[in-house]
Amino acid sequence: MKLVWKSSVESTSAVSHSAASGRVSLWNSLERGDEVSLSQRGFEYYRGTVDDRTADGRTIWVIDRIGDRRLFHIDDDYDLLVAVQS
């Protein structure tokens, strides 16, 4: 199984309505067990597995490889990458 990272960030630096919609869509698509990476300004701050999310998809809980659980909100300004099978 090969993992490919799917991003919520478009390649342009301008934030558009479609970029914001894509970000919301990606966060809403997360399911328990998805492998994610959260970064800011190109630096990966946290990587782990989605443990749970709110019904509106705007808040997720992620567990890292040593078992620490952390909450993230869509407005926390993290770039989200999701591992997908290819």
HELIX and SHEET records of a PDB file:
HELIX    1   1 HIS A   17  SER A   29  1                                  13    
HELIX    2   2 ILE A   74  ASP A   76  5                                   3    
SHEET    1   A 6 LEU A   3  SER A   7  0                                        
SHEET    2   A 6 ASP A  79  GLN A  85 -1                                        
SHEET    3   A 6 GLU A  35  GLN A  40 -1                                        
SHEET    4   A 6 PHE A  43  ARG A  53 -1                                        
SHEET    5   A 6 THR A  59  ILE A  63 -1                                        
SHEET    6   A 6 ARG A  69  HIS A  73 -1                                        
END                                                                             
